[in-house]
Amino acid sequence: QEDPEPPHIKEEQEDEWINDYGKSEPDSIRNSDFPMSDVARKTTQHQSTEDDKTCKIWSVLDTQMTVHTTKKPFSCSVCKKGFTQKCHLKPHMSVHTGEQPFSCSVCKKGFALQCILKKHMFTHTGKKDDKTCKFWSVLDTQMTAHTTKKPFCCPVCNRGFAQKGNLTKHMSVHTGEKPFSCSVCKKCFARKFEVKQHMPVHTREKPFCCPVCKKGFTLKGNLKQHMSVHTREKPFGCSVCKKSFAQKPNLKKHMSVHTGEKPFSCSVCKKGFARKSILKKHMLTHTGKKPFSCSVCNKGFVHEGNREQHMSVHTGEKPFRCSVCKKGFALKGNLKQHMSVHTGERPFSCSVCQKGFRRKSNLKGHMSVHSREKPFSCSVCQKGFALKSNLKKHTLTHTGMKASIH
């Protein structure tokens, strides 16, 4: 049986271990089969009679190991930023409290952190090596996250940024560069994260689900916007007419109503539109395509909304009712036109004779009076008419039927 090691030799070995951390740890710590917390726990159980010095060893080792893991057990109660060590959290708090306990011995200027004071001292001594410059450059970048300073300004739109890297990324908005492309459809994007957000279009994944209606979304931001449907919140208000919107992009689109801007123009008839989506729908009027057809009568429509409105012809529904005479209408647009009967408004006036009309279609038909055009002709006697309604009445003379007068 071997004699136990003398106490003084054991202490020297522990000192060597602490001083040369990472070079001569015991085999039990190198063993990756046990997490550090388990090793510490077991050591405490089996060596409860060890002195305070051994406890100190494990405390130091635990602190050191957090540097190599992703654990940040110490978090700021204000901004929730995490830290691996408690000693780092304490000086961080001065960012929120405004304390400046460290003052310059030369000019008496105060600082929140000792390391910033050390940097400041270089302004008096003039000493700076390359390693120090690199360190302070990184620290400066990190500190701007806690301040309102935005020292990097865009030369085009004057928008400010806290970090130079963000300004560089922003410049693609003005240059039009899109260096990142989708590997599937080759669509290009200005930023790398936009490619990542785009990919669910191909995978059909919708990982973000609404807790109320269970509708899925590809992007977390879309789910957030969708939630306003359930909450009825409309936090974005127009500064002109006070109309509110659930989403910021909708407010932005609405503003064109007040500014009169129509930046999207048709390449065929040059008609301008406030929104790109409206232009896209308008283009169908030139192509002649009517992709949406009625399942009952097979009538085609340019827009899906028009087909849905048309279905009320077959169902007989008239959900839109006049508040004055209680007359029902299948379409909201028809109710709106009908209201002019009660108000007496005639918002559409002829540019030649100034005659007013309740409906735009009536004004259009009236214009043929001045142009002498008769685009509607009878299929029996070939007689021409300026208005379609007049042709309809005329055809009754051939069929022998009488027009009913309302």
SULWO-V211151 format. One line per field, one symbol per residue. psi: psi as a letter, one per 30 degrees, with the letter a starting at -180 (. if undefined). burial: b if it has 9 or more other ideal C-beta (glycine too) atoms within 8 Angstrom, else e. A space follows every 10 residues. Layout:
psi = ???
burial = ???
//
This chain:
psi = kkklkkeeee eeeeeeeeeh kfehllefff jffkleeeee eeeeefhfgl lfeeeeeeee eeeeffeflg kifjkkfegg klkfkeffee feffeefgki fjkkfeggkl kekeeeeeee fffefgkjle eeeeefeeee eefffflgki fjkkfeggkl kfkeeeeeee ffeefgkifk lkfefgkllf lefeeeeeef eefgkifjkk feggklkfke eeeeeeffee fgkifjkkfe ggklkfkeee eeeeffeefg kifjkkfegg klkfkeeeee eefffeffki fjkkfeggkk kekeeeeeee ffeefgkifj kkfeggklke keeeeeeeff eefgkifjkk feggklleke eeeeeeffee fgkifjkkfe ggklkekeee eeeefffeff lkkkk.
burial = eeeeeeeeeb beebebbbee beeebeeebe eeeeebeebb ebbbeeeeee eebbbebbeb bbebbbeeee ebebbbeeee ebbbbeebbe bbbbeeeeeb ebbbeeeeee bbbeebbebb bbebeeeeee ebbeebeebe eeebeeeeeb ebbbeeeeeb bbbeebbebb bbeeeeebeb bbeeeeeebb beebbebbbb eeeeebebbb eeeeebbbbe ebbebbbbee eeebebbbee eeebbbbeeb bebbbbeeee ebebbbeeee ebbbbeebbe bbbbebeeeb ebbbeeeeeb bbbeebbebb bbeeeeebeb bbeeeeebbb beebbebbbb eeeeebebbb eeeeebbbee ebbebbbbee eeebebbbee eeebbbbeeb beebbbeeee eeeeee
//
